[in-house]
Amino acid sequence: MTESSARSVSDAMTESSAKIASAAMTASGSTGIPAPPPPLPPYPPDGPPVGAASVAPRIPDTAEEALEIGRAHYPPVGSPGGPSGLFVHEFDVGYLIHASWPAPEGPAGMPRDPGGSHVVIAKRDGGVTAVPNFPPESAVEVYRRYHRPRP
């Protein structure tokens, strides 16, 4: 292939690419300016957020009912990485659900996944609140500090 024929092939390819790009821009109506963003959803929203429960929270009457509500906030008992048990600590305004975890594996004695939190189910309205993974009495105090009865 000669130099002039190579140039003409290259020029033809460039022209072809330009025509395709021009046709695509004309077909989409784009002039190089990005499309406007979609409109915002109505406020306030018509329903609960996607994935949220569509029913009112269940108000527990017993520690067993609170435990059933609390199970939804932990991996299944005995599953890999899950707790070895769930326990209920009842106090005046709620139920503290806390988990026990399997013994640490390996010679280091460190848990595989340290941390986590407890869950409090309110007796008044069934509200669910996460509190730090403190001993039960301390976790209840944290809950009380932030959920004082309002006058």
NORHUVEN-V299515 format. One record per pair of residues at least 12 apart in sequence whose C-alpha atoms are under 6 Angstrom apart, sorted by the first residue. I is the first residue (numbers start at 1). J is the second residue. D is the distance in Angstrom with one decimal. If there is no record, write none. Layout:
# NORHUVEN-V299515
[[I J D] [I J D]]
This chain:
# NORHUVEN-V299515
[[57 126 5.4] [58 126 5.4] [59 125 5.7] [59 126 4.1] [83 99 5.9] [83 100 5.6] [83 101 4.6] [84 100 5.5] [84 101 5.1] [84 102 5.6] [85 99 5.6] [85 100 5.2] [86 98 5.7] [86 99 4.4] [93 123 5.5] [94 121 5.5] [94 122 4.3] [94 123 4.7] [95 120 5.4] [95 121 5.2] [96 119 5.8] [96 120 4.4] [97 118 5.8] [97 119 5.1] [98 118 5.0] [116 133 5.9] [117 131 5.7] [117 132 4.8] [117 133 4.3] [118 130 5.7] [118 131 5.3] [118 133 5.6]]
